[in-house]
Amino acid sequence: MLDLRTCASLSEAAGILSGDRQALLIGGGTLVMRDVNEGRLTEGTLVRVTDPAFRQMSTGGARVELGAGVTMAMVLANRDLAFLHAAARAIGGPAVRTMATIGGNLFAAAPYGDFTVALLALDAQVVLQSGYGSGRAVALEDFLSARERGGQGLVTAVQFARPQNPAEFHFRKISRVKPKGISLLSIAAHLPLAGGRIAQARVAYGAMAPTPIRARGVERALDGKPLDQAAVQVAKQAALEGCRPATDAIASEWYRREILPVHLGRLLAGEPR
């Protein structure tokens, strides 16, 4: 039997989730309610949060903070977040985007979770709250590596530094059905330039492992180099390092490995999709 608890504060919700390992947070419901409707989730407690802080956005400064309950539609409506619009638009159609939340996307299994790929390339942190204590920030990469074990607490927000030059942030989703098909793969890259050379490249993939991953081989290949044809070729050679794509109804492992270097090269070269 399923029970629904509505919480007026983040602390109350975090307390319930910490005390009951079967409890699940329900944000927009695009993941949880699908499991309920299809009979995979039949017991436990669903936790709903009405605290306004859950949907707050701080977007005007050098550091951005987005509540975990912020929807993709809210991101698209915010001009300060224009560099994330392509990633938000990659999540389903208009009806889904009005419900799908940033926090929920962090838990989406491959080949979903495209917005999380963009956050990973932005070196984002996840704000977690356990019980009634204060929140703590952990690197998104660390959060994803521990995601399946659970028990990390309530995700209340994500934080990241705004790209100084939005043109240096790139996102691309590759799918068979446009504009809202399921990902064959997705790629995000933050490539800040200093003196004409890439400084601290951040590149991330979706659907190339069980969770979004950093493309560390590509980052090493690009750091300190101008973004020219030679650098793009070296990056393509390193594209598959650390990848563990699955074979599913969308594509085979072989196919994902074949097309990743091609689309990475196109993204880095600034070619149209």
N, C-alpha and C positions, 0 to 999 in steps of 0.2 A: 504494500500500500504506500502511496506517495502522500507526503504531507507538505503543505506550503506555509512557510513562515515569512512574514513581511517585517523588515527591520527599518527603523527610522534613522539609525546611525550606522556608520561603518564599524564602529567598535562592537555593537551588538551582533552584526553579521559575522565579524571575525571571531567572536566568542563562540557562536554556534558552530561555525566551520571547524574551529579548533577542537571542540568537544565531541564532535560527531564525524567520524571518518566517512560515513555514508552520505553526509550532507553535500549538496552541490549548489553553487551559486547559479542563479538564472539571471542573465542580463537581458540581451535582446531575444534569447531563446532560439536562435538559428541553429545551434548545435544541440543543446539539451532537449528542446522540444521535439526535435527530429527523433532522438532516441526514445522519448516517451511515446510519440505517435507510432513508431515502428515496433514497439514492444520490447526494446532492449533495456529500458529503464522502467522498472515496475515497483521498486521499493526505495525508501529513503526519504530524506527531507530536501525540498527545494527552497533555497533562500533568496528572497527578493529584497533589494535595497532601494529605499526611497530617499536616502540622504542626498541633498543637492550637491554635496562635495564630490559624489561619485561621477557627476557629469560636468564638472568644472573644467575650464580650459584657460591656461595662462600662456598666451602665444605672442605677446608683444615684445618681449625682451630677448636677450641673447640666449637664454635657456628656456625651453618649452616644457610645460608640464600639462599632460592630458589625463583627465580622470579615466579610470578603466571603463566607465559606463558611457563615454563619449562614442557616438555612432559614426559610421563612415559618412553619412549624410551631413553630420555636423562638421566633420573635417572638410568636406567639399564646399560647405557654405562659408568657410573661414578663409579670407584672402591672405592672412598671414601664413597659412599653411599650404600655399599654392604648390610648393615643391613636393608635397605629399598627395596632391590630388590624383595623380596617375595611379598611385598605389591604392588609394581609397576607391577609385572608380573600377579597379580590378576585382572588387568584391561583389559578386552577384549582379543583380539588376537593381533598379531604383527601389523596389519594395523591400528587398533584402537589406540594402544600405541604410534604410531608415531604422532598421532594428539591429543589425550586426554591430557589435561593439569592439573597441580596441582590445579590451581585456579578454573578451571571448576569442578573438583571433589568435591570441597567444597560445591557446589550447587546441587550435585546429590541427588535426593530423594531416600529414602529407596525403594528397597533393594540394591541400588547402593551406591557408595561413600566409597569403601573399603580403598582407600589410605588415606582418611581423618581419618579413624579409627586409622591407624598407627600414623598419626600426633597428634591425640588427646592423645594417650598413651605416646607420647614424650613431652607432655605439651607444644605444639607449640603455637606461637603467629601469628596472621594475621596482616599484614601491610596494612592499609587502607589509601586512599587519597581521600579527598572530595574537589571538585572544584579545584582551582589552589593553594591551600595551601599545606603545608608540610604533610607528612604521619604520622600516629600514629599507634601504635601497640596495639592490644587488644587480650586477651586470646581467643584461638580457641573455647573453650567451650562457652564463652560469645557470640562470633560471631555466632555460630550455634543456640543458643537459640533465637537470634534476626533475624535470616536469613529470615524467611518468611515475616517479616515486611518490609524488604528492607530498602533502604535509608542510608546504612552504608558507601557508597562510593565505589570507585574502589579498588578491591583487587590487590595489586601490588606485594606482596611477602609473604612467610611464613618463620618464624625463629624458631629455637629450638636448645637446647644444644645437642651436640653429645653424645651418650652413651659412657661412659668411657670404658666399656667392651661391644662390640657388641653382644657377646654371651648372654648378659642379656636382650636383646630385642627379643621379640617373636611375630610372626604374623601367623595367620591361617585363611584361608577362607574355608568355608564348602559349597559345591554346589553339585547338582545332576549330572551335566555334567562337566567333567574335560577335559582340564585344564581351560576353560574359561566360565563356566556356571555362571548364575546369583546367587548371594549369598542366601543361606538359612540364613546364618549369618556369621559374621567375628569377630575375636577377636585379639586384640593386647595387649601386656603387656611389660612394662619396669620394671624389677625387680632387681635393683642394690643391691648388697650384701655388707655389711660392718660387718666384724667380723663374717662372716658366717650367718648373719641374713639379711632379706630384709629390706632395708631402703627406705622409700618413694615410695612404689609401685604405679604404674600407669597402670590401666587396662581399656580398652575401647572396646565397642561392636558396630558392625554395623548390621542393619536390625532388631534390637531389640527395636526400637523406631523410631519416624518419622525422627530423625537425629541421627548420631552417638552419643553415650553417654558414660560417665565415669561409670565404675562399682564400685561405692564407697563402697558398702558393701564388695566386694571382696578385695578392697584395705585395708580396715580396718582389715579384717580377716588375711591378709598376713603381714602387717607391723610389724616389730620387731621379726618375726619368721623365723626359718630356713626353707628353701624350701624343706620340707620333706613330707612324706605321710600324717601325721596328719594335716599339714597346708593345703595341697591340699583338704582334706576332709572338713575342715571348710570352705574353699573358695567355694567349690561346694555348700554347704548349703546356702551360701549368694549370689549365682550366679544370682538369678532372681530379686534381689532388684532393684527397679526403672525401670524395663523393661516394655515396652508397645508395643510388637510386633504386626504387622498387619497380617491379613489373606489375601493372594494374590494368584496369579496364580502359584507361586513357592512353597508355603507352608502355612499351617494354623498357627494361633497363638498358638494353642495347641502344634503342632509339634515343633515349634521353642522353646517353653518353655521346652519341653521334652529333646531336644538334646543339649541345651546350657550347662547345667552342665556337661554333658558327655564330650563334646569337650573342655570345659574349663579345666576339670581335666586332659585330655590327653595333652593339651598344657603345663600346669604347671608341669606335670610329665615328660615332654620331650619325650613323646611317638611319634612314627612316625605317619604321617597323614593317 
